[in-house]
Amino acid sequence: MSLSDSQAVVSVVAALAILAGLAGVVLPGLPALPLCWGGVLVWALFGDAGPGRWAVLAAATVVAVGGGVVKYLWPGRNLKRTGVPASSLLAGGLLGLVGFFVIPVVGLPIGFIGGIWGAERLRLGSNQLAWPATVQALKAAGLSMLVEFLAGLVIAVLWVAGLLFA
C-alpha cells in the first residue's frame, strides 16, 4: 500500500494539528483538545483509510468531549471541597495572561500564582491562610492540565492506530 502525495499531506496536516493540540495544553491561546480532534477530523474526511477512519473519529470525539468535561469537573470538585472560589482562579488566569505579555515565557506561571495568592490574601486576610489555598488552586490547575494532556495523548494514539490499522 503506497500513500499518494495528497494522502501524505493529509497525514502531515493531521499530525501537526495533533502536536499543536498537545502543545496547547501548556501554551495559552491554543485550544488543545479541539486541535487534536480537528487533526483526526481532517484525516477522517480527507484521508483514504477506509471505513475504520470513522470509528477512529468517533472514538476521538468521545475522548475529546469526555476529556473536556472531566478537565473542568474533577479539579472544580476538588476546589469546592477545599473552599477555593472560582474568582481566585479567574484572578490567577487574568494576571497570568498579563504576565505572559509583560515577562515573556515565565510571566504566565508567575502571574497565575501571584493572582491566586493575591485574591486569596484579600479574601482570607492572612498569608498563613492564603498560601495553602493557593497551593490547592495550583494542584487543581495541574490536574486539569494533566487530564487535558492525557486526553490529547489518547486521541493521538487512536489516530496512529487508525493510520496503521484502518
Secondary structure, DSSP 8 states (H G I E B T S, - for coil): ----HHHHHHHHHHHHHHHHHHHTTTSTT--HHHHHHHHHHHHHHH----THHHHHHHHHHHHHHHHHHHHHHHHHHHHHHHT--HHHHHHHHHHHHHHHHHSTTTHHHHHHHHHHHHHHHHHH--HHHHHHHHHHHHHHHHHHHHHHHHHHHHHHHHHHHHHHH-
